Structures are given as structure tokens and as C-alpha cells.
Amino acid sequence: MKSAFRGEQAKAVLLQCPTLTDKELIKDCRHCPPTTDAFRRWLSERISAFLLAN
């Protein structure tokens, strides 16, 4: 029986990814992001800026 986890394949793909240079921690967030309107607005602006830049 084959394993559902393809560790070597995943590792090969990840090694081809460029290094992340833009990192940002979400303030007051430990495990999952908040679901407030303000956070959703902030996140949508970040995603839009990323997509429009590429």
C-alpha cells in the first residue's frame, strides 16, 4: 500500500521555491487570525497589493 504522504515530492517542490523576503507577524494573534471587519479589510488590502504587484 502506498503512503498518502509524499514527503520527498513535497520537499523537492519546496526546495524550488524562492526565499520569502517579506514577513509580517499578525499582532495579538497566536493560532488563527482574527475575524473582525478591520482584520478582513487589512488582509484583503495586503492580498490585493500582492496580486496587483505581480
C-alpha positions, -999 to 999 in steps of 0.1 A, spaced: 0 0 0 14 34 -9 16 62 16 -7 92 12 21 114 24 46 123 -3 73 137 18 101 136 -8 79 151 -35 68 180 -12 104 186 -2 115 188 -38 88 214 -46 96 234 -15 133 235 -23 125 252 -57 105 280 -40 122 314 -37 131 325 -2 104 346 14 117 381 20 86 399 32 74 385 65 49 400 88 35 388 121 -1 394 129 -4 415 161 -21 398 190 -26 365 170 -14 332 183 -30 304 164 -56 317 139 -62 352 126 -90 374 140 -123 375 121 -130 412 127 -141 435 99 -109 456 104 -87 425 101 -105 412 70 -101 447 54 -64 448 62 -59 413 49 -78 420 17 -57 451 11 -25 430 16 -36 403 -8 -48 429 -34 -15 447 -32 4 415 -37 -17 404 -67 -15 438 -84 23 440 -79 28 407 -98 
